[in-house]
Amino acid sequence: FREKRKQMFGQLQQELKDLVDFEGKNRFLTKIEQINSIRVGIVHKLTQRGSLGGLTREARRAKQLYDDAFVIFDQAHDNFRVAFHNYKKDVFELH
């Protein structure tokens, strides 16, 4: 596979929706969509803030969502690792 150029969050999200399936995928996508929504809100309202209170709340919420998403990712990663543990890179011999 050739190396891809850096992609925007939405592009990576769409690839995940289209290309791979795993247990918890919909919950994972929901969590990352919520994180992205917070990110967009922070970026677009940063200069309008009168205090850091709202930013602190949003950052804590994003951190909790990230932690939740990581648990789902970690489980999926473990499942993939177990499923493909005998697969050897670039080996095309049939036994």
SULZIWO-V371624 format. One record per pair of residues at least 24 apart in sequence whose C-alpha atoms are under 10 Angstrom apart, sorted by the first residue. I is the first residue (numbers start at 1). J is the second residue. Records with the same first field share a line. If there is no record, write none. Layout:
I->J, J
//
This chain:
9->33, 36
10->36
21->76
22->72, 73, 75, 76, 77, 79, 80
23->72, 73, 75, 76, 79
24->69, 71, 72, 73, 75, 76
25->69, 72, 73, 76
27->68, 69, 72
28->65, 66, 68, 69, 70, 71, 72, 73
29->69
30->65, 69
31->62, 64, 65, 66, 67, 68, 69, 70, 72
32->62, 65, 66, 68, 69, 70
33->65
34->61, 62, 65, 66
35->59, 61, 62, 63, 64, 65, 66, 69
36->62
37->62
38->62
//
